[in-house]
């Protein structure tokens, strides 16, 4: 049981917010679903490792469609959004679980990418450099608005399917994979630049999503309170 039931209170007459399709009940249900998706299980691990390998091979093939496919199946977005929602609700047990889940997924993806990076140490081409061409500020800005949109999608039953598109826009798995590839290439070629740049992008993305999630959850609660008054 999460802290959700201590935060959201509703009766048989659901008070509606934001165009009438987000109620206090859907907020509660959305939070519960989010905490479930942010747990470590076989589904999470299989999808994370598969996404990392697919993404790494996409870099090797210099194929943007393959990389986009990896973004769609990657579940790393869930624990970051969950951590933001749990922070607003002061649900620290859910926050710790979300952080632990992300850490496990992060290191699993890194390990898979390191193996690919070692195996194809000389085979990566321009797609990696292209992914690093933007400044870190742009990544943080995109991640922040993706965090807003992703959080809203979880609490809106009408657009829940939009989460896949949001996962593409935030591009969380590619920089994680680049970090792993950089470690593999660094071991093979004593190169650390890719590790530093991709690690910075990962940190910026996570911070952006986390802050965006907190802001959106706060906005949804505020609107809910205004409607109830």
ZADO-1210 file (C-alpha; in nm, 4 decimals, padded with zeros to 6 digits):
<atoms>
<atom x="00.0000" y="00.0000" z="00.0000" code="UNK" pos="1"/>
<atom x="00.1375" y="00.3390" z="-00.0950" code="UNK" pos="2"/>
<atom x="00.0918" y="00.6725" z="00.0772" code="UNK" pos="3"/>
<atom x="-00.1586" y="00.7610" z="-00.1938" code="UNK" pos="4"/>
<atom x="-00.4616" y="00.6773" z="00.0170" code="UNK" pos="5"/>
<atom x="-00.3430" y="00.9153" z="00.2843" code="UNK" pos="6"/>
<atom x="-00.3027" y="01.1984" z="00.0356" code="UNK" pos="7"/>
<atom x="-00.6004" y="01.1684" z="-00.1995" code="UNK" pos="8"/>
<atom x="-00.9465" y="01.1715" z="-00.0433" code="UNK" pos="9"/>
<atom x="-01.2577" y="01.1152" z="-00.2521" code="UNK" pos="10"/>
<atom x="-01.6187" y="00.9987" z="-00.2146" code="UNK" pos="11"/>
<atom x="-01.8749" y="00.8456" z="-00.4463" code="UNK" pos="12"/>
<atom x="-01.9275" y="01.1831" z="-00.6131" code="UNK" pos="13"/>
<atom x="-01.5962" y="01.2333" z="-00.7900" code="UNK" pos="14"/>
<atom x="-01.4924" y="01.5957" z="-00.8137" code="UNK" pos="15"/>
<atom x="-01.3585" y="01.6604" z="-01.1610" code="UNK" pos="16"/>
<atom x="-01.0616" y="01.8684" z="-01.2639" code="UNK" pos="17"/>
<atom x="-00.9017" y="01.9780" z="-01.5901" code="UNK" pos="18"/>
<atom x="-01.1634" y="01.9261" z="-01.8618" code="UNK" pos="19"/>
<atom x="-01.3614" y="01.6866" z="-01.6468" code="UNK" pos="20"/>
<atom x="-01.1627" y="01.3683" z="-01.7094" code="UNK" pos="21"/>
<atom x="-00.9099" y="01.3900" z="-01.4249" code="UNK" pos="22"/>
<atom x="-01.0710" y="01.3171" z="-01.0900" code="UNK" pos="23"/>
<atom x="-00.9292" y="01.2641" z="-00.7457" code="UNK" pos="24"/>
<atom x="-00.9841" y="00.8927" z="-00.8022" code="UNK" pos="25"/>
<atom x="-00.7842" y="00.8928" z="-01.1260" code="UNK" pos="26"/>
<atom x="-00.5059" y="01.0823" z="-00.9484" code="UNK" pos="27"/>
<atom x="-00.4964" y="00.8127" z="-00.6843" code="UNK" pos="28"/>
<atom x="-00.5148" y="00.5305" z="-00.9377" code="UNK" pos="29"/>
<atom x="-00.2462" y="00.6948" z="-01.1507" code="UNK" pos="30"/>
<atom x="-00.0098" y="00.7257" z="-00.8567" code="UNK" pos="31"/>
<atom x="-00.0656" y="00.3638" z="-00.7596" code="UNK" pos="32"/>
<atom x="00.0026" y="00.2525" z="-01.1189" code="UNK" pos="33"/>
<atom x="00.3154" y="00.4648" z="-01.1262" code="UNK" pos="34"/>
<atom x="00.4544" y="00.3077" z="-00.8082" code="UNK" pos="35"/>
<atom x="00.3823" y="-00.0377" z="-00.9496" code="UNK" pos="36"/>
<atom x="00.5670" y="00.0418" z="-01.2731" code="UNK" pos="37"/>
<atom x="00.8621" y="00.1758" z="-01.0723" code="UNK" pos="38"/>
<atom x="00.9258" y="-00.1577" z="-00.9010" code="UNK" pos="39"/>
<atom x="01.2145" y="-00.3878" z="-00.9870" code="UNK" pos="40"/>
<atom x="01.0808" y="-00.6997" z="-01.1564" code="UNK" pos="41"/>
<atom x="01.1645" y="-00.9266" z="-01.4468" code="UNK" pos="42"/>
<atom x="00.9703" y="-00.7123" z="-01.6943" code="UNK" pos="43"/>
<atom x="01.1645" y="-00.4017" z="-01.5970" code="UNK" pos="44"/>
<atom x="01.5022" y="-00.5732" z="-01.6194" code="UNK" pos="45"/>
<atom x="01.4337" y="-00.7513" z="-01.9498" code="UNK" pos="46"/>
<atom x="01.3006" y="-00.4361" z="-02.1179" code="UNK" pos="47"/>
<atom x="01.5875" y="-00.2228" z="-01.9857" code="UNK" pos="48"/>
<atom x="01.8608" y="-00.4602" z="-02.1010" code="UNK" pos="49"/>
<atom x="01.6888" y="-00.5194" z="-02.4350" code="UNK" pos="50"/>
<atom x="01.6464" y="-00.1443" z="-02.4899" code="UNK" pos="51"/>
<atom x="02.0141" y="-00.0842" z="-02.4082" code="UNK" pos="52"/>
<atom x="02.1365" y="-00.3523" z="-02.6485" code="UNK" pos="53"/>
<atom x="01.9023" y="-00.2363" z="-02.9257" code="UNK" pos="54"/>
<atom x="02.0106" y="00.1247" z="-02.8753" code="UNK" pos="55"/>
<atom x="02.3798" y="00.0320" z="-02.8754" code="UNK" pos="56"/>
<atom x="02.3372" y="-00.1666" z="-03.1947" code="UNK" pos="57"/>
<atom x="02.1470" y="00.1288" z="-03.3391" code="UNK" pos="58"/>
<atom x="02.4526" y="00.3441" z="-03.2756" code="UNK" pos="59"/>
<atom x="02.6706" y="00.0814" z="-03.4412" code="UNK" pos="60"/>
<atom x="02.4390" y="00.0703" z="-03.7424" code="UNK" pos="61"/>
<atom x="02.4096" y="00.4503" z="-03.7433" code="UNK" pos="62"/>
<atom x="02.0321" y="00.3926" z="-03.7560" code="UNK" pos="63"/>
<atom x="01.8020" y="00.6505" z="-03.5973" code="UNK" pos="64"/>
<atom x="01.4895" y="00.4285" z="-03.6339" code="UNK" pos="65"/>
<atom x="01.6558" y="00.1511" z="-03.4337" code="UNK" pos="66"/>
<atom x="01.7514" y="00.3976" z="-03.1601" code="UNK" pos="67"/>
<atom x="01.3953" y="00.5338" z="-03.1510" code="UNK" pos="68"/>
<atom x="01.2682" y="00.1773" z="-03.1113" code="UNK" pos="69"/>
<atom x="01.4908" y="00.1375" z="-02.8060" code="UNK" pos="70"/>
<atom x="01.3469" y="00.4583" z="-02.6566" code="UNK" pos="71"/>
<atom x="00.9929" y="00.3240" z="-02.6936" code="UNK" pos="72"/>
<atom x="01.0529" y="00.0021" z="-02.4997" code="UNK" pos="73"/>
<atom x="01.2795" y="00.1486" z="-02.2312" code="UNK" pos="74"/>
<atom x="01.1075" y="00.1673" z="-01.8876" code="UNK" pos="75"/>
<atom x="01.3655" y="00.4015" z="-01.7284" code="UNK" pos="76"/>
<atom x="01.1250" y="00.6943" z="-01.7456" code="UNK" pos="77"/>
<atom x="00.8860" y="00.5405" z="-01.4908" code="UNK" pos="78"/>
<atom x="01.1002" y="00.5433" z="-01.1741" code="UNK" pos="79"/>
<atom x="01.2170" y="00.9004" z="-01.2376" code="UNK" pos="80"/>
<atom x="00.8590" y="01.0305" z="-01.2693" code="UNK" pos="81"/>
<atom x="00.7597" y="00.8196" z="-00.9684" code="UNK" pos="82"/>
<atom x="01.0402" y="00.9743" z="-00.7632" code="UNK" pos="83"/>
<atom x="00.9084" y="01.3223" z="-00.8455" code="UNK" pos="84"/>
<atom x="00.5486" y="01.2328" z="-00.7579" code="UNK" pos="85"/>
<atom x="00.6594" y="01.0625" z="-00.4356" code="UNK" pos="86"/>
<atom x="00.8665" y="01.3668" z="-00.3390" code="UNK" pos="87"/>
<atom x="00.5640" y="01.5966" z="-00.3617" code="UNK" pos="88"/>
<atom x="00.3586" y="01.3573" z="-00.1514" code="UNK" pos="89"/>
<atom x="00.6419" y="01.3010" z="00.0972" code="UNK" pos="90"/>
<atom x="00.6043" y="00.9286" z="00.0320" code="UNK" pos="91"/>
<atom x="00.9659" y="00.8513" z="00.1094" code="UNK" pos="92"/>
<atom x="00.9352" y="00.4740" z="00.0953" code="UNK" pos="93"/>
<atom x="00.8066" y="00.4994" z="-00.2642" code="UNK" pos="94"/>
<atom x="01.0788" y="00.7550" z="-00.3390" code="UNK" pos="95"/>
<atom x="01.3525" y="00.5195" z="-00.2173" code="UNK" pos="96"/>
<atom x="01.2063" y="00.2287" z="-00.4158" code="UNK" pos="97"/>
<atom x="01.1941" y="00.4432" z="-00.7298" code="UNK" pos="98"/>
<atom x="01.5558" y="00.5548" z="-00.6861" code="UNK" pos="99"/>
<atom x="01.6631" y="00.1962" z="-00.6269" code="UNK" pos="100"/>
<atom x="01.4763" y="00.0791" z="-00.9362" code="UNK" pos="101"/>
<atom x="01.6334" y="00.3478" z="-01.1522" code="UNK" pos="102"/>
<atom x="01.9798" y="00.2648" z="-01.0154" code="UNK" pos="103"/>
<atom x="01.9372" y="-00.1047" z="-01.0959" code="UNK" pos="104"/>
<atom x="01.8088" y="-00.0255" z="-01.4449" code="UNK" pos="105"/>
<atom x="02.0826" y="00.2302" z="-01.4998" code="UNK" pos="106"/>
<atom x="02.3624" y="-00.0108" z="-01.4120" code="UNK" pos="107"/>
<atom x="02.1993" y="-00.2957" z="-01.6072" code="UNK" pos="108"/>
<atom x="02.1834" y="-00.0731" z="-01.9161" code="UNK" pos="109"/>
<atom x="02.5410" y="00.0443" z="-01.8592" code="UNK" pos="110"/>
<atom x="02.6647" y="-00.3148" z="-01.8306" code="UNK" pos="111"/>
<atom x="02.4894" y="-00.4185" z="-02.1517" code="UNK" pos="112"/>
<atom x="02.6271" y="-00.1153" z="-02.3367" code="UNK" pos="113"/>
<atom x="02.9796" y="-00.1742" z="-02.2048" code="UNK" pos="114"/>
<atom x="02.9747" y="-00.5259" z="-02.3482" code="UNK" pos="115"/>
<atom x="02.8566" y="-00.3971" z="-02.6855" code="UNK" pos="116"/>
<atom x="03.1128" y="-00.1152" z="-02.6695" code="UNK" pos="117"/>
<atom x="03.3936" y="-00.3612" z="-02.6039" code="UNK" pos="118"/>
<atom x="03.2784" y="-00.6004" z="-02.8758" code="UNK" pos="119"/>
<atom x="03.2450" y="-00.3244" z="-03.1348" code="UNK" pos="120"/>
<atom x="03.5227" y="-00.1008" z="-03.0074" code="UNK" pos="121"/>
<atom x="03.6047" y="00.0430" z="-03.3505" code="UNK" pos="122"/>
<atom x="03.2662" y="00.0162" z="-03.5201" code="UNK" pos="123"/>
<atom x="03.0733" y="00.3226" z="-03.3945" code="UNK" pos="124"/>
<atom x="03.0163" y="00.6099" z="-03.6333" code="UNK" pos="125"/>
<atom x="02.8653" y="00.9560" z="-03.6511" code="UNK" pos="126"/>
<atom x="02.5315" y="00.8898" z="-03.4766" code="UNK" pos="127"/>
<atom x="02.7030" y="00.9053" z="-03.1367" code="UNK" pos="128"/>
<atom x="02.8651" y="01.2387" z="-03.2161" code="UNK" pos="129"/>
<atom x="02.5344" y="01.3690" z="-03.3503" code="UNK" pos="130"/>
<atom x="02.3630" y="01.2802" z="-03.0232" code="UNK" pos="131"/>
<atom x="02.6216" y="01.4864" z="-02.8334" code="UNK" pos="132"/>
<atom x="02.5968" y="01.7960" z="-03.0509" code="UNK" pos="133"/>
<atom x="02.3458" y="01.9858" z="-02.8363" code="UNK" pos="134"/>
<atom x="02.4297" y="02.1720" z="-02.5166" code="UNK" pos="135"/>
<atom x="02.3359" y="02.0253" z="-02.1790" code="UNK" pos="136"/>
<atom x="02.0886" y="02.3106" z="-02.1227" code="UNK" pos="137"/>
<atom x="01.8816" y="02.1947" z="-02.4188" code="UNK" pos="138"/>
<atom x="01.8682" y="01.8419" z="-02.2815" code="UNK" pos="139"/>
<atom x="01.7558" y="01.9659" z="-01.9389" code="UNK" pos="140"/>
<atom x="01.4865" y="02.1846" z="-02.0944" code="UNK" pos="141"/>
<atom x="01.3504" y="01.9002" z="-02.3079" code="UNK" pos="142"/>
<atom x="01.3633" y="01.6659" z="-02.0078" code="UNK" pos="143"/>
<atom x="01.1757" y="01.9145" z="-01.7873" code="UNK" pos="144"/>
<atom x="00.8845" y="01.9489" z="-02.0289" code="UNK" pos="145"/>
<atom x="00.8902" y="01.5740" z="-02.0928" code="UNK" pos="146"/>
<atom x="00.8617" y="01.5265" z="-01.7173" code="UNK" pos="147"/>
<atom x="00.5599" y="01.7587" z="-01.7140" code="UNK" pos="148"/>
<atom x="00.3947" y="01.5769" z="-02.0035" code="UNK" pos="149"/>
<atom x="00.4838" y="01.2287" z="-01.8810" code="UNK" pos="150"/>
<atom x="00.3435" y="01.2954" z="-01.5346" code="UNK" pos="151"/>
<atom x="00.0232" y="01.4393" z="-01.6766" code="UNK" pos="152"/>
<atom x="-00.0128" y="01.1374" z="-01.9052" code="UNK" pos="153"/>
<atom x="00.0050" y="00.9002" z="-01.6097" code="UNK" pos="154"/>
<atom x="-00.2740" y="01.0822" z="-01.4302" code="UNK" pos="155"/>
<atom x="-00.4909" y="01.1241" z="-01.7404" code="UNK" pos="156"/>
<atom x="-00.6647" y="00.8045" z="-01.8549" code="UNK" pos="157"/>
<atom x="-00.7414" y="00.9613" z="-02.1927" code="UNK" pos="158"/>
<atom x="-00.3791" y="01.0135" z="-02.2954" code="UNK" pos="159"/>
<atom x="-00.1979" y="00.7417" z="-02.1025" code="UNK" pos="160"/>
<atom x="-00.0811" y="00.5921" z="-02.4314" code="UNK" pos="161"/>
<atom x="00.1169" y="00.9124" z="-02.4965" code="UNK" pos="162"/>
<atom x="00.3862" y="00.7954" z="-02.2540" code="UNK" pos="163"/>
<atom x="00.5637" y="00.6086" z="-02.5360" code="UNK" pos="164"/>
<atom x="00.5940" y="00.9294" z="-02.7366" code="UNK" pos="165"/>
<atom x="00.7151" y="01.1152" z="-02.4304" code="UNK" pos="166"/>
<atom x="00.9813" y="00.8479" z="-02.3771" code="UNK" pos="167"/>
<atom x="01.1023" y="00.9218" z="-02.7294" code="UNK" pos="168"/>
<atom x="01.1105" y="01.2980" z="-02.6747" code="UNK" pos="169"/>
<atom x="01.3106" y="01.2790" z="-02.3527" code="UNK" pos="170"/>
<atom x="01.5602" y="01.0314" z="-02.5012" code="UNK" pos="171"/>
<atom x="01.6681" y="00.8885" z="-02.1649" code="UNK" pos="172"/>
<atom x="01.8097" y="00.5547" z="-02.2804" code="UNK" pos="173"/>
<atom x="02.0495" y="00.6862" z="-02.5540" code="UNK" pos="174"/>
<atom x="02.2752" y="00.8889" z="-02.3211" code="UNK" pos="175"/>
<atom x="02.2800" y="00.6008" z="-02.0709" code="UNK" pos="176"/>
<atom x="02.3877" y="00.3684" z="-02.3497" code="UNK" pos="177"/>
<atom x="02.6420" y="00.6242" z="-02.4719" code="UNK" pos="178"/>
<atom x="02.7876" y="00.6272" z="-02.1226" code="UNK" pos="179"/>
<atom x="02.8239" y="00.2499" z="-02.1318" code="UNK" pos="180"/>
<atom x="02.9706" y="00.2596" z="-02.4818" code="UNK" pos="181"/>
<atom x="03.2082" y="00.5309" z="-02.3664" code="UNK" pos="182"/>
<atom x="03.3245" y="00.3097" z="-02.0825" code="UNK" pos="183"/>
<atom x="03.3752" y="00.0224" z="-02.3266" code="UNK" pos="184"/>
<atom x="03.5619" y="00.2421" z="-02.5711" code="UNK" pos="185"/>
<atom x="03.7586" y="00.3951" z="-02.2867" code="UNK" pos="186"/>
<atom x="03.8732" y="00.0536" z="-02.1752" code="UNK" pos="187"/>
<atom x="03.9716" y="-00.0302" z="-02.5316" code="UNK" pos="188"/>
<atom x="04.1134" y="00.3079" z="-02.6375" code="UNK" pos="189"/>
<atom x="04.1830" y="00.4939" z="-02.3111" code="UNK" pos="190"/>
<atom x="03.9279" y="00.7610" z="-02.4131" code="UNK" pos="191"/>
<atom x="03.7228" y="00.9397" z="-02.1447" code="UNK" pos="192"/>
<atom x="03.5561" y="01.2275" z="-02.3331" code="UNK" pos="193"/>
<atom x="03.2474" y="01.0261" z="-02.4323" code="UNK" pos="194"/>
<atom x="03.2061" y="00.9089" z="-02.0716" code="UNK" pos="195"/>
<atom x="03.2129" y="01.2651" z="-01.9356" code="UNK" pos="196"/>
<atom x="02.9767" y="01.4164" z="-02.1939" code="UNK" pos="197"/>
<atom x="02.7201" y="01.1359" z="-02.1913" code="UNK" pos="198"/>
<atom x="02.7282" y="01.1173" z="-01.8111" code="UNK" pos="199"/>
<atom x="02.6502" y="01.4892" z="-01.7954" code="UNK" pos="200"/>
<atom x="02.3579" y="01.4425" z="-02.0353" code="UNK" pos="201"/>
<atom x="02.2190" y="01.1559" z="-01.8253" code="UNK" pos="202"/>
<atom x="02.2349" y="01.3693" z="-01.5111" code="UNK" pos="203"/>
<atom x="02.0688" y="01.6644" z="-01.6851" code="UNK" pos="204"/>
<atom x="01.7895" y="01.4443" z="-01.8227" code="UNK" pos="205"/>
<atom x="01.7160" y="01.2845" z="-01.4865" code="UNK" pos="206"/>
<atom x="01.7099" y="01.6195" z="-01.3053" code="UNK" pos="207"/>
<atom x="01.4839" y="01.7713" z="-01.5717" code="UNK" pos="208"/>
<atom x="01.2314" y="01.4847" z="-01.5627" code="UNK" pos="209"/>
<atom x="01.2324" y="01.4798" z="-01.1830" code="UNK" pos="210"/>
<atom x="01.1663" y="01.8528" z="-01.1491" code="UNK" pos="211"/>
<atom x="00.9001" y="01.8447" z="-01.4211" code="UNK" pos="212"/>
<atom x="00.7218" y="01.5628" z="-01.2413" code="UNK" pos="213"/>
<atom x="00.7141" y="01.7521" z="-00.9116" code="UNK" pos="214"/>
<atom x="00.5769" y="02.0658" z="-01.0783" code="UNK" pos="215"/>
<atom x="00.3001" y="01.8780" z="-01.2601" code="UNK" pos="216"/>
<atom x="00.1912" y="01.6809" z="-00.9539" code="UNK" pos="217"/>
<atom x="00.1772" y="02.0052" z="-00.7554" code="UNK" pos="218"/>
<atom x="-00.0327" y="02.1672" z="-01.0301" code="UNK" pos="219"/>
<atom x="-00.2770" y="01.8751" z="-01.0402" code="UNK" pos="220"/>
<atom x="-00.3213" y="01.8856" z="-00.6630" code="UNK" pos="221"/>
<atom x="-00.3737" y="02.2607" z="-00.6676" code="UNK" pos="222"/>
<atom x="-00.6410" y="02.2342" z="-00.9358" code="UNK" pos="223"/>
<atom x="-00.8063" y="01.9511" z="-00.7461" code="UNK" pos="224"/>
<atom x="-00.8201" y="02.1601" z="-00.4275" code="UNK" pos="225"/>
<atom x="-00.9595" y="02.4600" z="-00.6162" code="UNK" pos="226"/>
<atom x="-01.2349" y="02.2462" z="-00.7693" code="UNK" pos="227"/>
<atom x="-01.3215" y="02.0983" z="-00.4318" code="UNK" pos="228"/>
<atom x="-01.3554" y="02.4372" z="-00.2597" code="UNK" pos="229"/>
</atoms>
